[in-house]
């Protein structure tokens, strides 16, 4: 009897995240400015040139 593991999951290889620095900066801004929402944080990132 064959194992019930799909071939696509056997060949899966994790790729590195291309936006690690952006995510880290967004988390830092969100921690510093807790009351800001996602729209305001996006504006701050655009002003910095990160987004």
CORDATA-V741131 format. One record per pair of residues at least 24 apart in sequence whose C-alpha atoms are under 7 Angstrom apart, sorted by the first residue. I is the first residue (numbers start at 0). J is the second residue. Records with the same first field share a line. If there is no record, write none. Layout:
I: J / J
//
This chain:
21: 49
//
